[in-house]
Amino acid sequence: MEAFLENPPERYEWVDEKLVGIREMTAKTGRIQARLAYHWRSHMISSGQGGEIYTETACRTVGRVRCPDVAYLPPALVHEFGDFKVLPHSFSLIAEIVSPTDAAEDVFTKVREYLASNAQEVWLIFPESRWLMMITADSQRLLPESQNATTIKVLPGFSLPVGELIA
């Protein structure tokens, strides 16, 4: 793991003491990733909250290194860690876009890792079934495309129609 942390290869995570390639993104997944990063960043700037938005950037979890699809780091942590190679813990707000081939146990294991490693909120986006699940350490919300997604703990005031995100 130390060698991985020193020079993390692109499009790989460190899971169970071995390199695991990140799946290739479909056009739909890439579109959702770009939309969410855009909307989070726009809100972060317009609200004056500051911070940074990252895509597929490495962070340490419990004994692993993951690369969330979209992530937000508040200004104090951006200042503390600067241009890191691997963030030493999870991002504060994380979104994962779930593929139909992703195993449910793997997806929820990843959520537990993020929450156990300082993430305050994790979004799971299900493009095919058109749901968004928002998870914190003490709550879960499942939203259909007809509702607005609002952050629970991070980026106060952010709101986006789920249908617009996954369209």
NORPETA-V985090 format. One record per residue. RES is the residue in one small letter. SS is DSSP state (H for helix, E for strand, L for the rest). D_CENTER is the distance of its C-alpha to the mean C-alpha in whole Angstrom. Layout:
res:RES ss:SS d_center:D_CENTER
res:RES ss:SS d_center:D_CENTER
//
This chain:
res:m ss:L d_center:22
res:e ss:H d_center:23
res:a ss:H d_center:24
res:f ss:H d_center:20
res:l ss:H d_center:19
res:e ss:H d_center:22
res:n ss:L d_center:21
res:p ss:L d_center:18
res:p ss:L d_center:19
res:e ss:L d_center:17
res:r ss:L d_center:15
res:y ss:E d_center:15
res:e ss:E d_center:14
res:w ss:E d_center:16
res:v ss:E d_center:17
res:d ss:L d_center:20
res:e ss:L d_center:22
res:k ss:E d_center:21
res:l ss:E d_center:20
res:v ss:E d_center:18
res:g ss:E d_center:17
res:i ss:L d_center:14
res:r ss:L d_center:15
res:e ss:L d_center:16
res:m ss:L d_center:15
res:t ss:L d_center:17
res:a ss:H d_center:18
res:k ss:H d_center:17
res:t ss:H d_center:13
res:g ss:H d_center:13
res:r ss:H d_center:15
res:i ss:H d_center:12
res:q ss:H d_center:10
res:a ss:H d_center:12
res:r ss:H d_center:13
res:l ss:H d_center:10
res:a ss:H d_center:10
res:y ss:H d_center:14
res:h ss:H d_center:14
res:w ss:H d_center:11
res:r ss:H d_center:13
res:s ss:H d_center:17
res:h ss:H d_center:16
res:m ss:H d_center:16
res:i ss:H d_center:19
res:s ss:H d_center:21
res:s ss:L d_center:20
res:g ss:L d_center:21
res:q ss:L d_center:18
res:g ss:L d_center:17
res:g ss:L d_center:15
res:e ss:E d_center:13
res:i ss:E d_center:10
res:y ss:E d_center:9
res:t ss:E d_center:8
res:e ss:E d_center:8
res:t ss:E d_center:9
res:a ss:E d_center:11
res:c ss:E d_center:10
res:r ss:E d_center:13
res:t ss:L d_center:13
res:v ss:L d_center:16
res:g ss:L d_center:18
res:r ss:L d_center:15
res:v ss:E d_center:13
res:r ss:E d_center:10
res:c ss:E d_center:8
res:p ss:E d_center:4
res:d ss:E d_center:5
res:v ss:E d_center:4
res:a ss:E d_center:4
res:y ss:E d_center:8
res:l ss:E d_center:10
res:p ss:L d_center:14
res:p ss:H d_center:17
res:a ss:H d_center:19
res:l ss:H d_center:16
res:v ss:H d_center:16
res:h ss:H d_center:20
res:e ss:H d_center:20
res:f ss:H d_center:18
res:g ss:L d_center:19
res:d ss:L d_center:18
res:f ss:L d_center:17
res:k ss:L d_center:17
res:v ss:L d_center:14
res:l ss:E d_center:13
res:p ss:L d_center:15
res:h ss:L d_center:13
res:s ss:L d_center:9
res:f ss:L d_center:8
res:s ss:L d_center:9
res:l ss:E d_center:6
res:i ss:E d_center:3
res:a ss:E d_center:3
res:e ss:E d_center:5
res:i ss:E d_center:8
res:v ss:E d_center:11
res:s ss:L d_center:14
res:p ss:L d_center:18
res:t ss:L d_center:18
res:d ss:L d_center:15
res:a ss:L d_center:17
res:a ss:H d_center:16
res:e ss:H d_center:17
res:d ss:H d_center:15
res:v ss:H d_center:12
res:f ss:H d_center:13
res:t ss:H d_center:14
res:k ss:H d_center:10
res:v ss:H d_center:9
res:r ss:H d_center:13
res:e ss:H d_center:12
res:y ss:H d_center:9
res:l ss:H d_center:11
res:a ss:H d_center:14
res:s ss:L d_center:13
res:n ss:L d_center:13
res:a ss:L d_center:9
res:q ss:L d_center:11
res:e ss:E d_center:9
res:v ss:E d_center:6
res:w ss:E d_center:7
res:l ss:E d_center:8
res:i ss:E d_center:10
res:f ss:E d_center:13
res:p ss:L d_center:15
res:e ss:L d_center:18
res:s ss:L d_center:19
res:r ss:L d_center:18
res:w ss:E d_center:16
res:l ss:E d_center:13
res:m ss:E d_center:12
res:m ss:E d_center:11
res:i ss:E d_center:11
res:t ss:L d_center:13
res:a ss:L d_center:15
res:d ss:L d_center:18
res:s ss:L d_center:17
res:q ss:E d_center:16
res:r ss:E d_center:16
res:l ss:E d_center:16
res:l ss:E d_center:17
res:p ss:E d_center:19
res:e ss:L d_center:19
res:s ss:L d_center:22
res:q ss:L d_center:20
res:n ss:E d_center:18
res:a ss:E d_center:15
res:t ss:E d_center:15
res:t ss:L d_center:13
res:i ss:L d_center:14
res:k ss:L d_center:14
res:v ss:L d_center:12
res:l ss:L d_center:13
res:p ss:L d_center:17
res:g ss:L d_center:18
res:f ss:L d_center:16
res:s ss:E d_center:17
res:l ss:E d_center:16
res:p ss:E d_center:18
res:v ss:H d_center:16
res:g ss:H d_center:19
res:e ss:H d_center:18
res:l ss:H d_center:15
res:i ss:H d_center:15
res:a ss:L d_center:19
//
